[in-house]
């Protein structure tokens, strides 16, 4: 270790970690492109009723797809965990986090309640695959040769992410900057909710007339 490494502050040794679902990002981008293509064609070529219907459909569909695919994010910083779900953003100081678990979904547990983490989906298929690989790896391994070290036990992506978050939490709770207890802060995403409500009401009216 060089003198420069020894002088690096602890908070600069660990980068902020962010988690998103690649499958959700890809699926959301494709749905948005398809919706904008169909909606744009209706706006350009349709009559007045069709154009208004397409406009309200876009107002409903674009933020709705964005909320469930592109928006979810989990960010683990030095002093807090930020969970951005489709319609809410939850900011949790690490000392308010009592546990992290993954059943059918990933969740963060606090004294005030339990919050899902949409950005880290649980794949039962990945878990089964990892379990089969781990079972095969528990057999007797040769002490020498190319197969002497089977490597770490395979884990599903959601379980790996939670292991990393637990490490960040454990490191943060030992830091002097997180000794003061904070409270969870929940904020609704009105820029997402308002267009959805307007689009839904407008689309219902256009369909009814």
KAMO-V161720 format. One record per backbone hydrogen bond with DSSP energy under -0.5 kcal/mol. CO is the residue of the C=O (numbers start at 1). NH is the residue of the N-H. Records with the same first field share a line. If there is no record, write none. Layout:
CO: NH / NH
//
This chain:
2: 6
3: 7
5: 8
9: 12
10: 13
13: 15
17: 76
19: 74
20: 22
21: 25
22: 26
23: 27
24: 28
25: 29
26: 30
27: 31
28: 32
29: 33
30: 34
31: 35
32: 36
33: 37
34: 38
35: 39
36: 40
37: 41
38: 42
39: 43
40: 44
41: 45
42: 46
47: 51
48: 52
49: 53
50: 54
51: 55
52: 56
53: 57
54: 58
55: 59
56: 60
57: 61
58: 62
60: 64
61: 65
62: 66
63: 67
64: 68
65: 69
66: 70 / 71
73: 84
74: 19
75: 77 / 82
76: 17
79: 94
80: 77
81: 83 / 92
82: 75 / 84
83: 85 / 90
84: 73
87: 189
88: 85
89: 91 / 187
90: 83 / 92
91: 93 / 185
92: 81
93: 96 / 97
94: 97
96: 98 / 111
99: 109
101: 107
105: 103
106: 117
107: 101
108: 115
109: 98 / 99
110: 113
113: 110
115: 108
116: 118
117: 120
120: 106
121: 123
122: 124
123: 127
124: 128
125: 129
126: 130
127: 131
128: 132
129: 133
130: 134
131: 135
132: 136
133: 137
134: 138
135: 138
136: 139
145: 148
148: 150
156: 160
157: 161
158: 162
159: 163
160: 164
161: 165
162: 166
163: 167
164: 168
165: 169
166: 170
167: 171
168: 172
169: 173
170: 174
172: 175
175: 178
176: 179
185: 91
187: 89
188: 190
189: 192 / 193
190: 194
192: 196
193: 197
194: 198
195: 199
196: 200
197: 201
198: 202
199: 203
200: 204
201: 205
202: 206
203: 207
204: 208
205: 209
//
